[in-house]
């Protein structure tokens, strides 16, 4: 496990949110939120790398949007 340093303001905001959730600690809540954000960023990066700017990538993207017939 690694420690992270957060501003006092952010910690206070997280602690207030925890009171409105089923999480028991600010650490649990912060890990849950960060995990979700990192997963979303990784998926977006993966999608971005899959749809390259090559002619094929552009054509596939236009087809998926319905601008070209498949």
mmCIF file of the N, C-alpha and C atoms, coordinates in Angstrom:
data_MODEL
# 
_entry.id   MODEL 
# 
loop_
_atom_site.group_PDB 
_atom_site.id 
_atom_site.type_symbol 
_atom_site.label_atom_id 
_atom_site.label_alt_id 
_atom_site.label_comp_id 
_atom_site.label_asym_id 
_atom_site.label_entity_id 
_atom_site.label_seq_id 
_atom_site.pdbx_PDB_ins_code 
_atom_site.Cartn_x 
_atom_site.Cartn_y 
_atom_site.Cartn_z 
_atom_site.occupancy 
_atom_site.B_iso_or_equiv 
_atom_site.pdbx_formal_charge 
_atom_site.auth_seq_id 
_atom_site.auth_comp_id 
_atom_site.auth_asym_id 
_atom_site.auth_atom_id 
_atom_site.pdbx_PDB_model_num 
ATOM 1   N N  . UNK A 1 1  ? 0.842   -1.174 0.000   1.00 0.00 ? 1  UNK A N  1 
ATOM 2   C CA . UNK A 1 1  ? 0.000   0.000  0.000   1.00 0.00 ? 1  UNK A CA 1 
ATOM 3   C C  . UNK A 1 1  ? 0.887   1.235  0.000   1.00 0.00 ? 1  UNK A C  1 
ATOM 4   N N  . UNK A 1 2  ? 0.456   2.255  -0.741  1.00 0.00 ? 2  UNK A N  1 
ATOM 5   C CA . UNK A 1 2  ? 1.198   3.502  -0.852  1.00 0.00 ? 2  UNK A CA 1 
ATOM 6   C C  . UNK A 1 2  ? 0.367   4.641  -0.290  1.00 0.00 ? 2  UNK A C  1 
ATOM 7   N N  . UNK A 1 3  ? 1.025   5.565  0.358   1.00 0.00 ? 3  UNK A N  1 
ATOM 8   C CA . UNK A 1 3  ? 0.335   6.740  0.893   1.00 0.00 ? 3  UNK A CA 1 
ATOM 9   C C  . UNK A 1 3  ? 0.300   7.833  -0.163  1.00 0.00 ? 3  UNK A C  1 
ATOM 10  N N  . UNK A 1 4  ? -0.776  8.569  -0.212  1.00 0.00 ? 4  UNK A N  1 
ATOM 11  C CA . UNK A 1 4  ? -0.912  9.727  -1.077  1.00 0.00 ? 4  UNK A CA 1 
ATOM 12  C C  . UNK A 1 4  ? -1.118  10.951 -0.202  1.00 0.00 ? 4  UNK A C  1 
ATOM 13  N N  . UNK A 1 5  ? -0.631  12.072 -0.665  1.00 0.00 ? 5  UNK A N  1 
ATOM 14  C CA . UNK A 1 5  ? -0.832  13.314 0.060   1.00 0.00 ? 5  UNK A CA 1 
ATOM 15  C C  . UNK A 1 5  ? -1.921  14.114 -0.640  1.00 0.00 ? 5  UNK A C  1 
ATOM 16  N N  . UNK A 1 6  ? -2.939  14.466 0.117   1.00 0.00 ? 6  UNK A N  1 
ATOM 17  C CA . UNK A 1 6  ? -4.062  15.237 -0.416  1.00 0.00 ? 6  UNK A CA 1 
ATOM 18  C C  . UNK A 1 6  ? -4.197  16.527 0.381   1.00 0.00 ? 6  UNK A C  1 
ATOM 19  N N  . UNK A 1 7  ? -4.724  17.540 -0.258  1.00 0.00 ? 7  UNK A N  1 
ATOM 20  C CA . UNK A 1 7  ? -4.923  18.795 0.459   1.00 0.00 ? 7  UNK A CA 1 
ATOM 21  C C  . UNK A 1 7  ? -5.973  18.605 1.545   1.00 0.00 ? 7  UNK A C  1 
ATOM 22  N N  . UNK A 1 8  ? -5.875  19.420 2.578   1.00 0.00 ? 8  UNK A N  1 
ATOM 23  C CA . UNK A 1 8  ? -6.849  19.352 3.672   1.00 0.00 ? 8  UNK A CA 1 
ATOM 24  C C  . UNK A 1 8  ? -8.262  19.597 3.157   1.00 0.00 ? 8  UNK A C  1 
ATOM 25  N N  . UNK A 1 9  ? -8.387  20.526 2.211   1.00 0.00 ? 9  UNK A N  1 
ATOM 26  C CA . UNK A 1 9  ? -9.705  20.837 1.648   1.00 0.00 ? 9  UNK A CA 1 
ATOM 27  C C  . UNK A 1 9  ? -10.311 19.610 0.978   1.00 0.00 ? 9  UNK A C  1 
ATOM 28  N N  . UNK A 1 10 ? -9.513  18.902 0.181   1.00 0.00 ? 10 UNK A N  1 
ATOM 29  C CA . UNK A 1 10 ? -10.026 17.712 -0.507  1.00 0.00 ? 10 UNK A CA 1 
ATOM 30  C C  . UNK A 1 10 ? -10.387 16.627 0.495   1.00 0.00 ? 10 UNK A C  1 
ATOM 31  N N  . UNK A 1 11 ? -9.572  16.434 1.499   1.00 0.00 ? 11 UNK A N  1 
ATOM 32  C CA . UNK A 1 11 ? -9.861  15.425 2.525   1.00 0.00 ? 11 UNK A CA 1 
ATOM 33  C C  . UNK A 1 11 ? -11.173 15.756 3.225   1.00 0.00 ? 11 UNK A C  1 
ATOM 34  N N  . UNK A 1 12 ? -11.383 17.016 3.547   1.00 0.00 ? 12 UNK A N  1 
ATOM 35  C CA . UNK A 1 12 ? -12.646 17.419 4.182   1.00 0.00 ? 12 UNK A CA 1 
ATOM 36  C C  . UNK A 1 12 ? -13.836 17.148 3.278   1.00 0.00 ? 12 UNK A C  1 
ATOM 37  N N  . UNK A 1 13 ? -13.681 17.441 1.990   1.00 0.00 ? 13 UNK A N  1 
ATOM 38  C CA . UNK A 1 13 ? -14.768 17.182 1.044   1.00 0.00 ? 13 UNK A CA 1 
ATOM 39  C C  . UNK A 1 13 ? -15.057 15.691 0.932   1.00 0.00 ? 13 UNK A C  1 
ATOM 40  N N  . UNK A 1 14 ? -14.008 14.882 0.902   1.00 0.00 ? 14 UNK A N  1 
ATOM 41  C CA . UNK A 1 14 ? -14.181 13.427 0.829   1.00 0.00 ? 14 UNK A CA 1 
ATOM 42  C C  . UNK A 1 14 ? -14.871 12.919 2.093   1.00 0.00 ? 14 UNK A C  1 
ATOM 43  N N  . UNK A 1 15 ? -14.446 13.402 3.231   1.00 0.00 ? 15 UNK A N  1 
ATOM 44  C CA . UNK A 1 15 ? -15.053 12.957 4.485   1.00 0.00 ? 15 UNK A CA 1 
ATOM 45  C C  . UNK A 1 15 ? -16.536 13.306 4.552   1.00 0.00 ? 15 UNK A C  1 
ATOM 46  N N  . UNK A 1 16 ? -16.922 14.456 4.021   1.00 0.00 ? 16 UNK A N  1 
ATOM 47  C CA . UNK A 1 16 ? -18.341 14.817 3.975   1.00 0.00 ? 16 UNK A CA 1 
ATOM 48  C C  . UNK A 1 16 ? -19.114 13.875 3.056   1.00 0.00 ? 16 UNK A C  1 
ATOM 49  N N  . UNK A 1 17 ? -18.502 13.504 1.921   1.00 0.00 ? 17 UNK A N  1 
ATOM 50  C CA . UNK A 1 17 ? -19.152 12.580 0.983   1.00 0.00 ? 17 UNK A CA 1 
ATOM 51  C C  . UNK A 1 17 ? -19.312 11.199 1.609   1.00 0.00 ? 17 UNK A C  1 
ATOM 52  N N  . UNK A 1 18 ? -18.316 10.765 2.353   1.00 0.00 ? 18 UNK A N  1 
ATOM 53  C CA . UNK A 1 18 ? -18.356 9.438  2.971   1.00 0.00 ? 18 UNK A CA 1 
ATOM 54  C C  . UNK A 1 18 ? -19.574 9.307  3.872   1.00 0.00 ? 18 UNK A C  1 
ATOM 55  N N  . UNK A 1 19 ? -19.937 10.377 4.537   1.00 0.00 ? 19 UNK A N  1 
ATOM 56  C CA . UNK A 1 19 ? -21.100 10.346 5.432   1.00 0.00 ? 19 UNK A CA 1 
ATOM 57  C C  . UNK A 1 19 ? -22.393 10.016 4.676   1.00 0.00 ? 19 UNK A C  1 
ATOM 58  N N  . UNK A 1 20 ? -22.411 10.286 3.373   1.00 0.00 ? 20 UNK A N  1 
ATOM 59  C CA . UNK A 1 20 ? -23.599 10.048 2.557   1.00 0.00 ? 20 UNK A CA 1 
ATOM 60  C C  . UNK A 1 20 ? -23.511 8.736  1.777   1.00 0.00 ? 20 UNK A C  1 
ATOM 61  N N  . UNK A 1 21 ? -22.525 7.916  2.086   1.00 0.00 ? 21 UNK A N  1 
ATOM 62  C CA . UNK A 1 21 ? -22.324 6.657  1.366   1.00 0.00 ? 21 UNK A CA 1 
ATOM 63  C C  . UNK A 1 21 ? -22.297 5.499  2.351   1.00 0.00 ? 21 UNK A C  1 
ATOM 64  N N  . UNK A 1 22 ? -22.090 4.324  1.802   1.00 0.00 ? 22 UNK A N  1 
ATOM 65  C CA . UNK A 1 22 ? -21.956 3.130  2.636   1.00 0.00 ? 22 UNK A CA 1 
ATOM 66  C C  . UNK A 1 22 ? -20.502 2.829  2.977   1.00 0.00 ? 22 UNK A C  1 
ATOM 67  N N  . UNK A 1 23 ? -19.580 3.672  2.498   1.00 0.00 ? 23 UNK A N  1 
ATOM 68  C CA . UNK A 1 23 ? -18.165 3.467  2.814   1.00 0.00 ? 23 UNK A CA 1 
ATOM 69  C C  . UNK A 1 23 ? -17.918 3.818  4.270   1.00 0.00 ? 23 UNK A C  1 
ATOM 70  N N  . UNK A 1 24 ? -16.980 3.096  4.875   1.00 0.00 ? 24 UNK A N  1 
ATOM 71  C CA . UNK A 1 24 ? -16.686 3.327  6.291   1.00 0.00 ? 24 UNK A CA 1 
ATOM 72  C C  . UNK A 1 24 ? -15.594 4.371  6.496   1.00 0.00 ? 24 UNK A C  1 
ATOM 73  N N  . UNK A 1 25 ? -14.688 4.496  5.528   1.00 0.00 ? 25 UNK A N  1 
ATOM 74  C CA . UNK A 1 25 ? -13.582 5.442  5.694   1.00 0.00 ? 25 UNK A CA 1 
ATOM 75  C C  . UNK A 1 25 ? -13.392 6.273  4.432   1.00 0.00 ? 25 UNK A C  1 
ATOM 76  N N  . UNK A 1 26 ? -12.726 7.404  4.615   1.00 0.00 ? 26 UNK A N  1 
ATOM 77  C CA . UNK A 1 26 ? -12.388 8.261  3.475   1.00 0.00 ? 26 UNK A CA 1 
ATOM 78  C C  . UNK A 1 26 ? -11.426 7.528  2.540   1.00 0.00 ? 26 UNK A C  1 
ATOM 79  N N  . UNK A 1 27 ? -10.546 6.706  3.097   1.00 0.00 ? 27 UNK A N  1 
ATOM 80  C CA . UNK A 1 27 ? -9.603  5.931  2.278   1.00 0.00 ? 27 UNK A CA 1 
ATOM 81  C C  . UNK A 1 27 ? -10.338 4.993  1.322   1.00 0.00 ? 27 UNK A C  1 
ATOM 82  N N  . UNK A 1 28 ? -11.334 4.276  1.838   1.00 0.00 ? 28 UNK A N  1 
ATOM 83  C CA . UNK A 1 28 ? -12.106 3.351  1.000   1.00 0.00 ? 28 UNK A CA 1 
ATOM 84  C C  . UNK A 1 28 ? -12.813 4.101  -0.118  1.00 0.00 ? 28 UNK A C  1 
ATOM 85  N N  . UNK A 1 29 ? -13.417 5.209  0.228   1.00 0.00 ? 29 UNK A N  1 
ATOM 86  C CA . UNK A 1 29 ? -14.158 6.001  -0.764  1.00 0.00 ? 29 UNK A CA 1 
ATOM 87  C C  . UNK A 1 29 ? -13.207 6.560  -1.827  1.00 0.00 ? 29 UNK A C  1 
ATOM 88  N N  . UNK A 1 30 ? -12.081 7.124  -1.396  1.00 0.00 ? 30 UNK A N  1 
ATOM 89  C CA . UNK A 1 30 ? -11.120 7.690  -2.333  1.00 0.00 ? 30 UNK A CA 1 
ATOM 90  C C  . UNK A 1 30 ? -10.574 6.615  -3.273  1.00 0.00 ? 30 UNK A C  1 
ATOM 91  N N  . UNK A 1 31 ? -10.299 5.439  -2.749  1.00 0.00 ? 31 UNK A N  1 
ATOM 92  C CA . UNK A 1 31 ? -9.799  4.355  -3.606  1.00 0.00 ? 31 UNK A CA 1 
ATOM 93  C C  . UNK A 1 31 ? -10.847 3.951  -4.633  1.00 0.00 ? 31 UNK A C  1 
ATOM 94  N N  . UNK A 1 32 ? -12.095 3.867  -4.223  1.00 0.00 ? 32 UNK A N  1 
ATOM 95  C CA . UNK A 1 32 ? -13.186 3.521  -5.130  1.00 0.00 ? 32 UNK A CA 1 
ATOM 96  C C  . UNK A 1 32 ? -13.306 4.553  -6.258  1.00 0.00 ? 32 UNK A C  1 
ATOM 97  N N  . UNK A 1 33 ? -13.299 5.829  -5.889  1.00 0.00 ? 33 UNK A N  1 
ATOM 98  C CA . UNK A 1 33 ? -13.440 6.900  -6.879  1.00 0.00 ? 33 UNK A CA 1 
ATOM 99  C C  . UNK A 1 33 ? -12.240 6.922  -7.822  1.00 0.00 ? 33 UNK A C  1 
ATOM 100 N N  . UNK A 1 34 ? -11.048 6.855  -7.280  1.00 0.00 ? 34 UNK A N  1 
ATOM 101 C CA . UNK A 1 34 ? -9.845  6.876  -8.119  1.00 0.00 ? 34 UNK A CA 1 
ATOM 102 C C  . UNK A 1 34 ? -9.787  5.673  -9.052  1.00 0.00 ? 34 UNK A C  1 
ATOM 103 N N  . UNK A 1 35 ? -10.187 4.527  -8.562  1.00 0.00 ? 35 UNK A N  1 
ATOM 104 C CA . UNK A 1 35 ? -10.200 3.335  -9.404  1.00 0.00 ? 35 UNK A CA 1 
ATOM 105 C C  . UNK A 1 35 ? -11.134 3.520  -10.593 1.00 0.00 ? 35 UNK A C  1 
ATOM 106 N N  . UNK A 1 36 ? -12.298 4.087  -10.340 1.00 0.00 ? 36 UNK A N  1 
ATOM 107 C CA . UNK A 1 36 ? -13.251 4.335  -11.414 1.00 0.00 ? 36 UNK A CA 1 
ATOM 108 C C  . UNK A 1 36 ? -12.723 5.325  -12.434 1.00 0.00 ? 36 UNK A C  1 
ATOM 109 N N  . UNK A 1 37 ? -12.086 6.371  -11.969 1.00 0.00 ? 37 UNK A N  1 
ATOM 110 C CA . UNK A 1 37 ? -11.540 7.386  -12.872 1.00 0.00 ? 37 UNK A CA 1 
ATOM 111 C C  . UNK A 1 37 ? -10.406 6.801  -13.711 1.00 0.00 ? 37 UNK A C  1 
ATOM 112 N N  . UNK A 1 38 ? -9.504  6.084  -13.085 1.00 0.00 ? 38 UNK A N  1 
ATOM 113 C CA . UNK A 1 38 ? -8.375  5.501  -13.815 1.00 0.00 ? 38 UNK A CA 1 
ATOM 114 C C  . UNK A 1 38 ? -8.866  4.485  -14.843 1.00 0.00 ? 38 UNK A C  1 
ATOM 115 N N  . UNK A 1 39 ? -9.840  3.676  -14.483 1.00 0.00 ? 39 UNK A N  1 
ATOM 116 C CA . UNK A 1 39 ? -10.404 2.699  -15.428 1.00 0.00 ? 39 UNK A CA 1 
ATOM 117 C C  . UNK A 1 39 ? -11.000 3.409  -16.635 1.00 0.00 ? 39 UNK A C  1 
ATOM 118 N N  . UNK A 1 40 ? -11.741 4.472  -16.396 1.00 0.00 ? 40 UNK A N  1 
ATOM 119 C CA . UNK A 1 40 ? -12.357 5.220  -17.503 1.00 0.00 ? 40 UNK A CA 1 
ATOM 120 C C  . UNK A 1 40 ? -11.287 5.839  -18.407 1.00 0.00 ? 40 UNK A C  1 
ATOM 121 N N  . UNK A 1 41 ? -10.256 6.411  -17.825 1.00 0.00 ? 41 UNK A N  1 
ATOM 122 C CA . UNK A 1 41 ? -9.178  7.016  -18.609 1.00 0.00 ? 41 UNK A CA 1 
ATOM 123 C C  . UNK A 1 41 ? -8.455  5.956  -19.431 1.00 0.00 ? 41 UNK A C  1 
ATOM 124 N N  . UNK A 1 42 ? -8.203  4.796  -18.836 1.00 0.00 ? 42 UNK A N  1 
ATOM 125 C CA . UNK A 1 42 ? -7.529  3.715  -19.567 1.00 0.00 ? 42 UNK A CA 1 
ATOM 126 C C  . UNK A 1 42 ? -8.379  3.241  -20.743 1.00 0.00 ? 42 UNK A C  1 
ATOM 127 N N  . UNK A 1 43 ? -9.684  3.099  -20.537 1.00 0.00 ? 43 UNK A N  1 
ATOM 128 C CA . UNK A 1 43 ? -10.570 2.668  -21.629 1.00 0.00 ? 43 UNK A CA 1 
ATOM 129 C C  . UNK A 1 43 ? -10.595 3.690  -22.754 1.00 0.00 ? 43 UNK A C  1 
ATOM 130 N N  . UNK A 1 44 ? -10.669 4.966  -22.401 1.00 0.00 ? 44 UNK A N  1 
ATOM 131 C CA . UNK A 1 44 ? -10.672 6.017  -23.418 1.00 0.00 ? 44 UNK A CA 1 
ATOM 132 C C  . UNK A 1 44 ? -9.363  6.026  -24.200 1.00 0.00 ? 44 UNK A C  1 
ATOM 133 N N  . UNK A 1 45 ? -8.254  5.829  -23.512 1.00 0.00 ? 45 UNK A N  1 
ATOM 134 C CA . UNK A 1 45 ? -6.955  5.780  -24.179 1.00 0.00 ? 45 UNK A CA 1 
ATOM 135 C C  . UNK A 1 45 ? -6.873  4.576  -25.107 1.00 0.00 ? 45 UNK A C  1 
ATOM 136 N N  . UNK A 1 46 ? -7.426  3.456  -24.659 1.00 0.00 ? 46 UNK A N  1 
ATOM 137 C CA . UNK A 1 46 ? -7.429  2.249  -25.486 1.00 0.00 ? 46 UNK A CA 1 
ATOM 138 C C  . UNK A 1 46 ? -8.253  2.461  -26.748 1.00 0.00 ? 46 UNK A C  1 
ATOM 139 N N  . UNK A 1 47 ? -9.439  3.037  -26.583 1.00 0.00 ? 47 UNK A N  1 
ATOM 140 C CA . UNK A 1 47 ? -10.290 3.320  -27.745 1.00 0.00 ? 47 UNK A CA 1 
ATOM 141 C C  . UNK A 1 47 ? -9.616  4.287  -28.696 1.00 0.00 ? 47 UNK A C  1 
ATOM 142 N N  . UNK A 1 48 ? -8.955  5.268  -28.159 1.00 0.00 ? 48 UNK A N  1 
ATOM 143 C CA . UNK A 1 48 ? -8.284  6.273  -28.970 1.00 0.00 ? 48 UNK A CA 1 
ATOM 144 C C  . UNK A 1 48 ? -7.166  5.646  -29.795 1.00 0.00 ? 48 UNK A C  1 
ATOM 145 N N  . UNK A 1 49 ? -6.406  4.743  -29.179 1.00 0.00 ? 49 UNK A N  1 
ATOM 146 C CA . UNK A 1 49 ? -5.310  4.104  -29.908 1.00 0.00 ? 49 UNK A CA 1 
ATOM 147 C C  . UNK A 1 49 ? -5.838  3.116  -30.939 1.00 0.00 ? 49 UNK A C  1 
ATOM 148 N N  . UNK A 1 50 ? -7.008  2.532  -30.689 1.00 0.00 ? 50 UNK A N  1 
ATOM 149 C CA . UNK A 1 50 ? -7.586  1.585  -31.635 1.00 0.00 ? 50 UNK A CA 1 
ATOM 150 C C  . UNK A 1 50 ? -8.075  2.287  -32.900 1.00 0.00 ? 50 UNK A C  1 
ATOM 151 N N  . UNK A 1 51 ? -8.645  3.464  -32.736 1.00 0.00 ? 51 UNK A N  1 
ATOM 152 C CA . UNK A 1 51 ? -9.123  4.187  -33.917 1.00 0.00 ? 51 UNK A CA 1 
ATOM 153 C C  . UNK A 1 51 ? -8.040  5.162  -34.348 1.00 0.00 ? 51 UNK A C  1 
ATOM 154 N N  . UNK A 1 52 ? -7.122  4.663  -35.128 1.00 0.00 ? 52 UNK A N  1 
ATOM 155 C CA . UNK A 1 52 ? -5.984  5.460  -35.561 1.00 0.00 ? 52 UNK A CA 1 
ATOM 156 C C  . UNK A 1 52 ? -6.429  6.529  -36.547 1.00 0.00 ? 52 UNK A C  1 
ATOM 157 N N  . UNK A 1 53 ? -5.537  7.447  -36.845 1.00 0.00 ? 53 UNK A N  1 
ATOM 158 C CA . UNK A 1 53 ? -5.855  8.506  -37.794 1.00 0.00 ? 53 UNK A CA 1 
ATOM 159 C C  . UNK A 1 53 ? -5.527  8.087  -39.218 1.00 0.00 ? 53 UNK A C  1 
ATOM 160 N N  . UNK A 1 54 ? -5.219  6.815  -39.398 1.00 0.00 ? 54 UNK A N  1 
ATOM 161 C CA . UNK A 1 54 ? -4.957  6.329  -40.743 1.00 0.00 ? 54 UNK A CA 1 
ATOM 162 C C  . UNK A 1 54 ? -6.244  6.351  -41.557 1.00 0.00 ? 54 UNK A C  1 
ATOM 163 N N  . UNK A 1 55 ? -6.119  6.187  -42.843 1.00 0.00 ? 55 UNK A N  1 
ATOM 164 C CA . UNK A 1 55 ? -7.291  6.175  -43.732 1.00 0.00 ? 55 UNK A CA 1 
ATOM 165 C C  . UNK A 1 55 ? -8.288  5.110  -43.284 1.00 0.00 ? 55 UNK A C  1 
ATOM 166 N N  . UNK A 1 56 ? -7.787  3.923  -42.927 1.00 0.00 ? 56 UNK A N  1 
ATOM 167 C CA . UNK A 1 56 ? -8.669  2.851  -42.476 1.00 0.00 ? 56 UNK A CA 1 
ATOM 168 C C  . UNK A 1 56 ? -9.381  3.232  -41.184 1.00 0.00 ? 56 UNK A C  1 
ATOM 169 N N  . UNK A 1 57 ? -8.647  3.832  -40.271 1.00 0.00 ? 57 UNK A N  1 
ATOM 170 C CA . UNK A 1 57 ? -9.236  4.242  -39.001 1.00 0.00 ? 57 UNK A CA 1 
ATOM 171 C C  . UNK A 1 57 ? -10.322 5.279  -39.188 1.00 0.00 ? 57 UNK A C  1 
ATOM 172 N N  . UNK A 1 58 ? -10.067 6.241  -40.070 1.00 0.00 ? 58 UNK A N  1 
ATOM 173 C CA . UNK A 1 58 ? -11.059 7.284  -40.351 1.00 0.00 ? 58 UNK A CA 1 
ATOM 174 C C  . UNK A 1 58 ? -12.278 6.671  -41.024 1.00 0.00 ? 58 UNK A C  1 
ATOM 175 N N  . UNK A 1 59 ? -12.052 5.791  -41.977 1.00 0.00 ? 59 UNK A N  1 
ATOM 176 C CA . UNK A 1 59 ? -13.168 5.147  -42.667 1.00 0.00 ? 59 UNK A CA 1 
ATOM 177 C C  . UNK A 1 59 ? -14.009 4.319  -41.694 1.00 0.00 ? 59 UNK A C  1 
ATOM 178 N N  . UNK A 1 60 ? -13.359 3.557  -40.822 1.00 0.00 ? 60 UNK A N  1 
ATOM 179 C CA . UNK A 1 60 ? -14.096 2.766  -39.829 1.00 0.00 ? 60 UNK A CA 1 
ATOM 180 C C  . UNK A 1 60 ? -14.912 3.660  -38.912 1.00 0.00 ? 60 UNK A C  1 
ATOM 181 N N  . UNK A 1 61 ? -14.337 4.779  -38.514 1.00 0.00 ? 61 UNK A N  1 
ATOM 182 C CA . UNK A 1 61 ? -15.053 5.703  -37.627 1.00 0.00 ? 61 UNK A CA 1 
ATOM 183 C C  . UNK A 1 61 ? -16.263 6.306  -38.340 1.00 0.00 ? 61 UNK A C  1 
ATOM 184 N N  . UNK A 1 62 ? -16.106 6.705  -39.600 1.00 0.00 ? 62 UNK A N  1 
ATOM 185 C CA . UNK A 1 62 ? -17.226 7.257  -40.364 1.00 0.00 ? 62 UNK A CA 1 
ATOM 186 C C  . UNK A 1 62 ? -18.322 6.211  -40.558 1.00 0.00 ? 62 UNK A C  1 
ATOM 187 N N  . UNK A 1 63 ? -17.935 4.961  -40.789 1.00 0.00 ? 63 UNK A N  1 
ATOM 188 C CA . UNK A 1 63 ? -18.916 3.889  -40.930 1.00 0.00 ? 63 UNK A CA 1 
ATOM 189 C C  . UNK A 1 63 ? -19.670 3.675  -39.624 1.00 0.00 ? 63 UNK A C  1 
ATOM 190 N N  . UNK A 1 64 ? -18.946 3.688  -38.511 1.00 0.00 ? 64 UNK A N  1 
ATOM 191 C CA . UNK A 1 64 ? -19.598 3.458  -37.223 1.00 0.00 ? 64 UNK A CA 1 
ATOM 192 C C  . UNK A 1 64 ? -20.564 4.587  -36.878 1.00 0.00 ? 64 UNK A C  1 
ATOM 193 N N  . UNK A 1 65 ? -20.319 5.765  -37.411 1.00 0.00 ? 65 UNK A N  1 
ATOM 194 C CA . UNK A 1 65 ? -21.199 6.910  -37.179 1.00 0.00 ? 65 UNK A CA 1 
ATOM 195 C C  . UNK A 1 65 ? -22.345 6.968  -38.186 1.00 0.00 ? 65 UNK A C  1 
ATOM 196 N N  . UNK A 1 66 ? -22.305 6.084  -39.168 1.00 0.00 ? 66 UNK A N  1 
ATOM 197 C CA . UNK A 1 66 ? -23.392 6.026  -40.146 1.00 0.00 ? 66 UNK A CA 1 
ATOM 198 C C  . UNK A 1 66 ? -23.203 6.933  -41.349 1.00 0.00 ? 66 UNK A C  1 
ATOM 199 N N  . UNK A 1 67 ? -22.018 7.543  -41.503 1.00 0.00 ? 67 UNK A N  1 
ATOM 200 C CA . UNK A 1 67 ? -21.788 8.418  -42.637 1.00 0.00 ? 67 UNK A CA 1 
ATOM 201 C C  . UNK A 1 67 ? -21.420 7.647  -43.905 1.00 0.00 ? 67 UNK A C  1 
ATOM 202 N N  . UNK A 1 68 ? -20.905 6.443  -43.756 1.00 0.00 ? 68 UNK A N  1 
ATOM 203 C CA . UNK A 1 68 ? -20.553 5.595  -44.885 1.00 0.00 ? 68 UNK A CA 1 
ATOM 204 C C  . UNK A 1 68 ? -21.231 4.248  -44.711 1.00 0.00 ? 68 UNK A C  1 
ATOM 205 N N  . UNK A 1 69 ? -21.536 3.613  -45.843 1.00 0.00 ? 69 UNK A N  1 
ATOM 206 C CA . UNK A 1 69 ? -22.103 2.273  -45.761 1.00 0.00 ? 69 UNK A CA 1 
ATOM 207 C C  . UNK A 1 69 ? -20.989 1.286  -45.510 1.00 0.00 ? 69 UNK A C  1 
ATOM 208 N N  . UNK A 1 70 ? -21.289 0.293  -44.671 1.00 0.00 ? 70 UNK A N  1 
ATOM 209 C CA . UNK A 1 70 ? -20.269 -0.714 -44.353 1.00 0.00 ? 70 UNK A CA 1 
ATOM 210 C C  . UNK A 1 70 ? -20.142 -1.712 -45.449 1.00 0.00 ? 70 UNK A C  1 
# 
